Amino acid sequence: MSKSSTSLEILTDATVVALETLGSHLRIARERRGDSLKTMAARMGTSIPTLRRMEAGDAKVSIGVYAAALWIFGKSEKLAEVLKPSEDEYATMLDVNRASRKRV
């Protein structure tokens, strides 16, 4: 039996909805292209049950499998945009606060 991850227990409702939305988008993209679960799973190098879990928004599916799906749909560059340092306003605020304390 696999160990349950504490990180999955702390997911907010908004995060769960975002994963479900991503899964729904994945299913719609697959269906619009006319790909079966079997064909898409093979292209992604995963199993049909894993693909079904992804399409349901299961947070236990590894990020690598999601990355494979993004690559297949020509969207893998979007993954590099997540947590982009130049767009992390909170961290920038902390940097400014630290820098101003050093000057005093």
N, C-alpha and C positions, 0 to 999 in steps of 0.2 A: 504494500500500500504506500502510495506516495505521501510525503510530508506536506501539510498545508502551509502555504506561505503567508506570513503575517502581512506582507504588503498587499495581498489580495483582500484581506479583511478590512483594511483602512481605505479602500477605494470609495470615493464620494459617489453619490447618486449621479452627479453630472458626469463623472468619469465613466461610470458604467453605461450611461446613455450614449456617451461619445463612442465607446467601443461597440455598442450595439449598432449605432449609426454607421460606423466604419464597416462592420460586418454586412449590414444591409447594402451599402454601396458596393461592396465586393461582390455580393450575390447578383445585384442588378447588372454590374459591369460584365460578369461572367455570362449571365443569361442573354444580355444584349448582343454579345459576341457569338452566341449560339454554342457555347462550350458546355459540355456535361460536367457533372461533378468529377467523374472519372478522368476526363481529359484534362481538366484544370488541375486536379490534384497531381496528376503525372507531370504536368509542365512545371509545377511548383516543387516537385520532389517531396511530396507529403502524402498522407493517406486521405481517403474520402472522409472518414470520421473527423480528422483534424480540420479539413476544409469546412465541413458542416459546422464544427464548433466555432471556427473563425466567422462564418457567415451569421452565427448567432451572437457574436460579440463576446465569446469566452475569453476572459482575461488570462487564463492559464496557458493559452497558446503562446509559444515563444516569439519574441520580436523578430527573430531570424526568419520565421515562416511568414510573418506579415511583410517583412522586407522582400521576400521572394515574390509575394503577390504584387507589391508595389512595382517591382522591376518588370514583371510580366505585363503590367498595364502601363508601363512607361512613366511611372511616377516615383521611381526610387530616389530621385534628387530631392523630393519633398522631405524625406527622412532627415537629410542633412540640415534642413531649416529648423527642426525642432530644437529648442533651447539654444538658439544662435546667440552667442555672447553679446553681440552688438545690439540685440533686441531684448535683453534681459534687464528691464527697467529697475527691478528690485535690487539686483546685484550692483548695478551702476550707482544707485542711491547709496548703498553700503560703501562702495569704493570712495564716493565723494565724502561721505561722513568720516571714513578712516583718514583720508588725505587731509581733511580740515582739522582733525584732532592732532595730526603730526605737526602741523604748522604752529600750533599754539604752544 
